[in-house]
Amino acid sequence: MLPQDLLVPFLFTLPAYVANPSAVLWGGGTPMDFGRVARDGRRILGDGKTWRGFFGGALTGFSLGVFYAVLDGMSSTSPTWVTGRLLLAFAVMAFGALAGDVLAAFVKRRLGLERGARAPGLDQYDFLLGALLLLALADPALFTAFYLAGDRIYGLLLVIVITPVLHRAVNLLGYRMGRKKEPW
């Protein structure tokens, strides 16, 4: 196994990692559910999921992907369609991360959990599952190349193992900065 087999999946996941906490920084404004209540009497998503946070976070994650694509285009002889394909993949990863987060908020509301309540597993992996699933659906060949080909499966396992640690560290930072009400 080469170090790049661990590094490539991690680096490819960074737009999703960046999109998720960036949504908190951009957040505020109109809730995505417009204040609506579901049949169970609970909010559909809650005030924590806003359009500004969703698009701001996704665009921030995508911007990191653009940076990668520019570096890829400058450092290789890859045809331009590869860079365009990477841009699409990074957009899918960033938006998928936040779609996963929104879906988790919906599930938490249906379970009767309030905003900020702990949901072990769901809280740590919602964005990662959203990003990976959307990429696997949008471009299965690229998903395979970056996460499953050869020894890169070990890189995917590394991403899965370190995600809760990174999630906790970023949430603690957000809590200390006053951007999050809970440190989890």
PyMOL commands that set and color helices and strands:
alter all, ss='L'
color gray80, all
select helices_A, chain A and resi 3-26+51-75+80-110+122-138+140-148+152-176
alter helices_A, ss='H'
color red, helices_A
deselect
rebuild
show_as cartoon
